[in-house]
Amino acid sequence: VQQIIVSVEEIQVQKYFTMKGTVIFLLVIATALALDYPSECPSAAEEDPWHPVHLPHPTDCSKFYKCFKGQKHEQVCPAGLHWNIERDYCDYPEEAKCVRPLPDF
């Protein structure tokens, strides 16, 4: 029977790289979502009043923009919530997974 001896340092190094990889993966996903999202409102002629367009705020996770007649109007989520780009509403921070500042569009 072969024994496998693993030191505490090796386990810590493995945990570090696993965590680092996870963080990098999440940042890449968040950036991809942000880059795939429009930064400007559609023109008033292109707007669908039944499906308003919302845009993330570039520097503040608790804010977003609602488009109306081709213009951005800043909105604030209720206290403790962040704008969730994927779900298009204010959500718990752990669900919204907000990363700010957003990359330049």
Secondary structure, DSSP 4 states (H G I P E B T S, - for coil): -------HHHHHHHHHHHHHHHHHHHHHHHHHHHHTS-SSPPPTTT--TTS--EEE-SS-TTEEEEEETTEEEEEEPPTT-EEETTTTEEE-HHHH---SSPPP-
